[in-house]
């Protein structure tokens, strides 16, 4: 428990120990509809949080592991206090106290007081109560009163005025997801830029392309890496589209969307204040009853996040294949060595960064299943399983953000090309014959390919020996720029004249 600074100024070491022990054993009594419980005297949380700590010792992960969620909860409560004052539902002095308490939490204080586990029953009620109690006791301290003086300022009657968990919690989750996604997208975009930079660095490095794990036509390593950058850019665009969906909130709907206990002017006022506080435009859902029970937006977001994660894992699989070896694999690129790869094989270095990122993708895919099941199992006017939805998605975003960072910094930025090996592969590749099909036809090209594989002779030599093209013609068509499509063939293709078949 973090103690307030003004309580920690002892004159001797003995005083420090005695005071600390005394504070830990001191309690205050708080009461709810189920009865009374003892709460640590220095805790900013209260009876409802205490019961949640006893009932949900499951995840061993408090909601404070997601600071964006704690901030979002404080933002919602701050907006609610301002809106309640506007409509005459809250004393202006109480609004000032609540506002300052919320701002301190938004600024990063008291996050350690948000202790309830991320997995909890009650559709997020324990999280909402935890926020109400912390904000109340911080506000009481601001006003000069002792913690627990709920006769002065009450967690539910004042801090939770005009609200229900059923509209404040999903709104806070949406705000937290948007804030977390924004920082994740910054890292994903930096990764995209890194791949694009490698694309330019490798733009003249010719290699053999592969389809279905078999040799295909030539391309450049730069084209391959540029393709990675492009696909990440597409995912960024799809994820940004979900931010608009997350901007629709059900504030003012209270328990089931009917707005019971809330002033008619509260909903528009609280959304206006929250938009200003959060710094992003929010809008009231057109049907608050539907919005209170529906979790479709979380499924849409989860699907987009899964798509990005799986595609990122596919790229990591490519990097592992392209760097496989160093002697018996593809060995086309070198990943920066980061740590010893074996406790028994000296000198072994593994592609640990791509491996870690792929495992994040597997977790994100699993989280998507969790979100789908939780959404489907909501009944009637409320989904009771939003806590696991929130945890699954916030964890996925957090892990994806860190995965993008480590993949860029510890892997992609340091990738180098094995140019000599690539040049040798292209020189002996049968796939280059594909570029000659417009000039010699598919049938003759297939014969040349078969002969090249059987004899090991270069394709160009076999074409010239067969009298199908001159050396000059073959050389002109097999330059790297044409083989990779960097300089496409734009002139009209010649008509192929086969023996015994007159040209038209």
C-alpha positions in Angstrom: 0.0 0.0 0.0 1.4 3.4 -1.0 1.1 5.8 1.9 0.3 9.5 1.5 3.5 11.6 1.7 2.2 13.8 4.5 2.1 10.7 6.8 5.7 9.7 6.4 7.9 12.1 8.3 9.2 10.3 11.4 12.1 11.6 13.4 13.8 8.3 14.0 14.2 4.9 12.4 12.3 3.3 15.3 9.5 5.8 14.8 9.4 4.8 11.1 9.0 1.1 11.9 6.4 1.6 14.7 4.4 4.0 12.5 4.5 1.6 9.5 3.3 -1.4 11.7 0.6 0.7 13.3 -0.7 1.9 9.9 -0.8 -1.6 8.5 -2.8 -2.9 11.4 -5.1 0.1 11.6 -8.5 -0.2 9.9 -11.7 1.7 9.3 -15.1 0.2 9.2 -17.2 0.5 6.0 -20.7 -0.8 5.4 -22.7 -1.8 2.4 -26.0 -3.6 2.0 -24.4 -6.9 2.9 -22.9 -5.7 6.2 -19.8 -4.2 7.6 -16.1 -5.0 6.8 -12.8 -3.7 8.0 -10.7 -1.8 5.4 -7.1 -0.7 5.8 -7.1 2.8 7.2 -4.8 4.1 4.6 -6.6 2.6 1.6 -8.3 4.9 -0.8 -10.6 2.1 -1.8 -13.5 0.8 0.3 -16.0 -2.0 1.1 -17.0 -2.8 -2.4 -13.3 -3.2 -3.5 -12.6 -5.3 -0.4 -15.3 -7.7 -1.3 -14.1 -8.0 -4.9 -10.6 -8.7 -3.6 -12.0 -11.6 -1.6 -14.3 -12.9 -4.3 -12.1 -12.7 -7.4 -8.5 -13.8 -6.5 -8.3 -15.3 -10.0 -6.0 -13.5 -12.4 -3.5 -12.1 -10.0 -3.6 -9.1 -12.3 -5.2 -5.9 -11.1 -7.0 -3.5 -13.5 -4.1 -1.1 -13.0 -2.0 -3.2 -15.3 -3.9 -1.3 -18.0 -3.2 2.4 -17.1 -5.3 3.5 -20.0 -8.4 1.9 -18.4 -7.7 3.6 -15.1 -7.4 7.0 -16.8 -10.5 6.3 -18.9 -12.5 5.5 -15.7 -11.4 8.8 -14.2 -12.2 10.7 -17.4 -15.8 9.3 -17.4 -16.3 10.2 -13.7 -14.9 13.7 -14.3 -17.2 14.2 -17.2 -20.2 12.9 -15.2 -19.5 15.3 -12.3 -19.3 18.2 -14.7 -22.5 17.2 -16.4 -24.3 16.6 -13.1 -23.4 20.1 -12.0 -24.7 21.5 -15.3 -28.1 19.9 -14.9 -28.3 20.7 -11.2 -27.9 17.2 -10.0 -24.6 17.7 -8.0 -23.5 20.4 -5.6 -20.9 22.7 -7.3 -18.5 22.3 -4.4 -18.7 18.5 -4.6 -18.1 18.8 -8.3 -14.9 20.7 -7.7 -13.6 18.1 -5.3 -14.5 15.2 -7.6 -13.0 17.0 -10.6 -9.6 17.5 -8.9 -9.5 13.9 -7.7 -10.2 12.6 -11.2 -7.6 14.9 -12.7 -4.9 13.6 -10.3 -5.7 10.0 -11.3 -5.7 11.1 -15.0 -2.2 12.6 -14.3 -1.0 9.3 -13.0 -1.5 9.3 -9.3 -3.3 6.6 -7.2 -3.2 4.0 -9.9 -1.9 1.5 -7.3 -5.3 1.8 -5.6 -7.1 0.2 -8.5 -6.7 -3.4 -7.2 -9.7 -5.5 -8.4 -8.8 -8.3 -10.7 -9.2 -8.0 -14.4 -11.4 -11.1 -14.3 -14.5 -10.5 -12.2 -18.2 -11.2 -12.1 -20.8 -8.5 -12.2 -20.3 -7.0 -15.7 -17.6 -4.7 -14.4 -19.4 -3.5 -11.3 -16.4 -4.1 -9.1 -14.2 -2.0 -11.4 -16.8 0.8 -11.3 -17.0 0.6 -7.5 -13.3 0.6 -7.1 -13.1 3.8 -9.2 -16.0 5.4 -7.2 -14.3 4.7 -3.9 -10.8 5.8 -4.9 -12.1 9.0 -6.4 -14.3 9.7 -3.3 -11.5 9.2 -0.8 -9.0 11.3 -2.9 -11.7 14.0 -3.1 -12.3 13.8 0.6 -8.6 14.3 1.2 -8.6 17.3 -1.2 -11.4 18.7 0.9 -9.6 18.2 4.2 -11.7 15.2 5.4 -10.7 11.7 6.5 -11.1 8.8 4.3 -14.4 7.1 4.6 -16.4 10.2 5.5 -19.2 9.3 3.1 -21.6 11.6 4.9 -19.6 14.4 3.3 -19.1 12.9 -0.1 -20.6 9.5 -1.2 -19.1 7.1 -3.7 -22.5 6.2 -5.2 -24.8 9.1 -4.4 -22.2 11.7 -5.6 -19.4 10.2 -7.7 -21.7 7.6 -9.4 -24.6 10.1 -9.7 -26.7 9.6 -12.9 -24.6 6.5 -13.8 -24.7 2.7 -13.8 -21.8 0.4 -14.3 -23.7 -0.6 -17.5 -23.0 2.7 -19.2 -19.8 3.9 -17.5 -17.8 0.7 -17.7 -18.2 0.0 -21.5 -17.6 3.7 -22.2 -14.4 3.6 -20.2 -13.3 0.4 -22.0 -13.9 2.0 -25.4 -11.8 5.0 -24.4 -9.0 2.8 -23.0 -9.0 0.7 -26.2 -8.8 3.8 -28.4 -6.0 5.3 -26.4 -4.1 2.0 -26.3 -4.7 1.3 -30.0 -3.4 4.8 -30.9 0.0 4.0 -29.3 0.0 0.5 -30.8 -0.6 2.0 -34.3 2.4 4.3 -33.8 4.6 1.2 -33.3 3.0 -0.7 -36.2 3.6 2.3 -38.4 7.2 2.5 -37.3 7.6 -1.2 -38.2 6.0 -0.5 -41.6 8.6 2.3 -42.2 11.4 0.0 -41.2 10.3 -2.7 -43.7 10.0 0.1 -46.4 13.5 1.2 -45.6 14.8 -2.3 -46.1 12.8 -2.5 -49.3 14.7 0.5 -50.7 18.0 -0.9 -49.4 17.5 -4.3 -51.1 15.9 -2.9 -54.3 18.7 -4.1 -56.6 19.2 -7.5 -54.9 17.9 -10.2 -57.2 16.6 -13.4 -55.8 14.5 -16.5 -56.7 10.8 -16.1 -55.8 8.9 -19.1 -54.3 5.4 -20.3 -54.5 4.2 -23.3 -52.6 7.8 -23.7 -51.2 9.0 -24.3 -54.8 11.3 -22.2 -57.0 9.3 -19.6 -59.0 10.3 -16.6 -61.1 12.9 -14.1 -60.0 12.2 -10.9 -58.0 14.1 -8.6 -55.9 14.6 -8.9 -52.1 13.5 -5.2 -52.1 10.2 -6.1 -53.6 9.7 -8.8 -51.0 10.3 -6.4 -48.1 8.3 -3.6 -49.8 5.4 -6.0 -49.9 5.7 -6.5 -46.1 5.5 -2.7 -45.6 2.4 -2.5 -47.8 0.5 -5.2 -46.0 1.2 -3.6 -42.7 0.0 -0.3 -44.1 -3.3 -2.0 -45.0 -3.7 -3.3 -41.5 -3.1 0.1 -40.0 -5.9 1.5 -42.2 -8.3 -1.2 -41.1 -7.6 -0.7 -37.5 -8.0 3.0 -37.7 -11.4 2.5 -39.1 -12.5 0.8 -35.8 -11.8 4.0 -33.9 -14.9 5.6 -35.3 -16.9 2.6 -34.1 -15.4 2.9 -30.6 -16.5 6.5 -30.5 -20.2 5.6 -30.0 -21.1 5.4 -26.3 -24.2 4.7 -24.2 -23.6 7.2 -21.4 -26.9 8.3 -20.0 -28.6 5.0 -20.6 -27.8 3.9 -17.0 -29.0 0.4 -16.1 -30.7 -1.0 -19.2 -30.7 2.0 -21.6 -33.8 3.7 -20.4 -32.0 6.5 -18.6 -33.6 5.8 -15.2 -32.2 8.1 -12.4 -30.5 10.4 -14.9 -31.7 14.0 -15.8 -33.0 14.3 -19.4 -30.2 16.7 -20.2 -27.5 14.6 -18.6 -26.7 12.3 -21.6 -25.8 15.1 -24.1 -24.0 17.0 -21.4 -21.8 14.1 -20.2 -20.8 13.1 -23.8 -19.9 16.7 -24.6 -17.7 17.0 -21.5 -16.1 13.6 -22.1 -15.3 14.5 -25.7 -13.5 17.6 -24.4 -11.7 15.7 -21.6 -10.6 12.7 -23.8 -9.7 15.0 -26.7 -11.6 13.0 -29.3 -15.2 13.3 -30.6 -17.7 10.9 -29.1 -21.4 10.5 -29.9 -24.4 9.1 -28.2 -25.7 5.8 -29.5 -29.0 6.3 -31.3 -30.6 3.4 -29.3 -29.3 3.3 -25.8 -31.2 0.0 -25.0 -29.5 -1.7 -27.9 -26.1 -0.1 -27.1 -26.2 -1.3 -23.5 -26.7 -4.9 -24.5 -24.6 -5.1 -27.7 -20.9 -5.9 -27.8 -20.6 -6.1 -31.6 -18.0 -3.3 -31.8 -15.6 -5.4 -29.7 -16.0 -8.3 -32.0 -15.3 -6.1 -35.0 -12.2 -4.6 -33.3 -11.0 -8.0 -32.2 -11.3 -9.4 -35.7 -9.3 -6.5 -37.2 -6.6 -6.9 -34.5 -6.4 -10.6 -35.1 -6.0 -10.0 -38.9 -3.1 -7.7 -38.2 -1.5 -10.2 -35.7 -1.8 -13.2 -38.0 -0.4 -11.3 -41.0 2.5 -10.1 -38.8 3.1 -13.7 -37.8 3.2 -14.7 -41.5 5.9 -12.1 -42.1 7.8 -13.5 -39.1 7.5 -17.0 -40.5 9.0 -15.7 -43.8 11.9 -14.1 -42.0 12.6 -17.4 -40.2 12.6 -19.3 -43.4 14.6 -16.7 -45.4 17.3 -16.7 -42.6 17.3 -20.5 -42.0 20.6 -22.1 -41.9 23.2 -20.8 -41.8 24.6 -23.8 -43.8 21.7 -26.1 -44.5 18.8 -23.6 -45.0 17.7 -20.9 -47.4 20.2 -18.5 -45.9 19.1 -15.5 -48.0 19.1 -13.0 -45.2 20.9 -12.6 -41.9 18.9 -11.7 -38.8 20.9 -9.8 -36.1 22.1 -12.4 -33.5 20.5 -11.6 -30.2 21.3 -14.4 -27.8 22.7 -17.9 -27.6 20.4 -20.4 -29.1 21.2 -23.6 -27.4 22.4 -24.9 -24.0 24.1 -27.9 -25.8 25.0 -26.8 -29.4 27.8 -24.2 -29.3 27.4 -21.2 -31.7 23.8 -21.9 -32.5 21.7 -18.7 -32.9 17.9 -18.8 -33.2 15.4 -16.3 -34.7 14.1 -15.6 -31.3 12.5 -12.2 -32.1 10.2 -13.5 -34.9 9.4 -16.5 -32.7 8.2 -14.3 -29.9 6.1 -12.1 -32.2 4.4 -15.2 -33.6 3.5 -16.3 -30.1 1.9 -12.9 -29.5 -0.2 -13.5 -32.6 -1.3 -16.9 -31.3 -2.4 -15.2 -28.1 -4.3 -12.5 -30.0 -6.1 -15.2 -32.1 -7.1 -17.0 -28.9 -8.3 -13.7 -27.4 -10.5 -13.3 -30.5 -12.2 -16.6 -29.7 -12.7 -15.4 -26.1 -14.3 -12.2 -27.2 -16.6 -14.0 -29.6 -17.8 -16.4 -26.9 -18.3 -13.7 -24.4 -20.3 -11.6 -26.9 -22.5 -14.5 -27.8 -23.2 -15.4 -24.2 -24.6 -12.0 -23.2 -28.3 -12.3 -22.2 -31.1 -9.9 -22.6 -30.3 -6.2 -21.6 -26.7 -6.6 -20.6 -23.6 -8.6 -21.3 -22.1 -9.8 -18.0 -18.8 -10.9 -19.6 -17.4 -7.5 -20.7 -14.5 -7.7 -18.1 -13.0 -10.7 -20.0 -13.6 -8.9 -23.3 -11.8 -5.8 -22.0 -8.9 -7.8 -20.5 -8.5 -9.9 -23.7 -8.4 -6.9 -26.0 -6.4 -4.6 -23.8 -3.8 -7.4 -23.3 -3.7 -8.1 -27.1 -3.2 -4.4 -27.9 -0.4 -4.1 -25.3 1.4 -7.2 -26.4 1.0 -6.3 -30.1 2.5 -2.8 -29.4 5.5 -4.3 -27.6 5.9 -7.0 -30.3 6.0 -4.4 -33.1 8.6 -2.5 -31.1 10.9 -5.5 -30.5 10.5 -6.8 -34.1 11.6 -3.5 -35.5 14.4 -2.6 -33.0 15.8 -6.0 -32.4 15.3 -7.6 -35.8 14.2 -5.8 -38.9 16.5 -2.7 -38.6 19.5 -5.1 -38.5 18.6 -7.4 -41.3 21.3 -7.8 -44.0 21.2 -9.6 -47.4 23.3 -12.6 -48.3 23.9 -11.1 -51.8 26.6 -13.6 -53.0 24.3 -16.6 -52.2 21.3 -14.9 -53.8 23.2 -14.1 -57.0 24.4 -17.7 -57.3 20.8 -19.0 -56.9 19.5 -16.7 -59.6 22.3 -17.6 -62.0 21.4 -21.3 -61.7 17.6 -20.8 -61.5 15.4 -22.5 -64.1 12.6 -20.1 -63.3 14.2 -17.4 -65.5 12.9 -19.3 -68.6 9.4 -18.0 -67.7 10.6 -14.6 -69.0 11.2 -16.1 -72.4 7.8 -17.6 -72.9 6.5 -14.7 -75.0 9.4 -15.3 -77.4 9.7 -19.1 -77.5 6.4 -20.3 -76.3 5.4 -22.4 -73.3 6.1 -25.8 -74.9 9.7 -24.9 -75.8 10.2 -23.2 -72.5 9.2 -26.4 -70.7 11.7 -28.4 -72.7 14.4 -25.9 -71.8 13.5 -26.0 -68.1 13.6 -29.8 -68.1 17.0 -29.9 -69.9 18.4 -27.3 -67.5 17.3 -29.3 -64.5 18.8 -32.5 -66.0 22.1 -31.1 -67.1 22.7 -28.2 -64.8 23.4 -26.0 -67.9 22.3 -22.3 -67.8 18.9 -21.6 -69.4 20.4 -18.9 -71.7 22.9 -21.3 -73.2 20.3 -24.0 -73.9 18.0 -21.5 -75.6 20.8 -20.2 -77.8 22.0 -23.8 -78.6 18.4 -24.7 -79.6 18.3 -21.8 -82.0 15.3 -20.4 -80.4 16.9 -16.9 -79.8 20.2 -15.2 -80.4 22.6 -14.6 -77.5 21.9 -10.9 -77.7 18.1 -11.4 -77.6 18.4 -13.7 -74.6 20.7 -11.4 -72.8 18.4 -8.4 -73.3 15.4 -10.3 -71.9 17.2 -11.8 -68.9 18.6 -8.6 -67.4 17.7 -8.2 -63.7 15.4 -5.2 -64.3 13.2 -7.2 -66.6 13.3 -10.4 -64.6 12.0 -8.7 -61.5 9.5 -6.5 -63.3 11.3 -3.3 -62.1 11.5 -2.4 -65.8 8.6 -4.2 -67.4 8.4 -5.2 -71.0 6.2 -2.6 -72.6 6.7 -3.2 -76.3 4.4 -5.5 -78.2 5.2 -9.1 -77.8 6.3 -10.9 -81.1 4.1 -13.5 -82.6 5.5 -17.0 -82.0 5.8 -19.0 -85.1 5.8 -22.7 -84.4 7.2 -25.2 -87.0 4.4 -26.3 -89.3 2.0 -23.6 -88.2 1.7 -20.5 -90.4 1.5 -17.2 -88.6 -1.7 -15.2 -88.8 
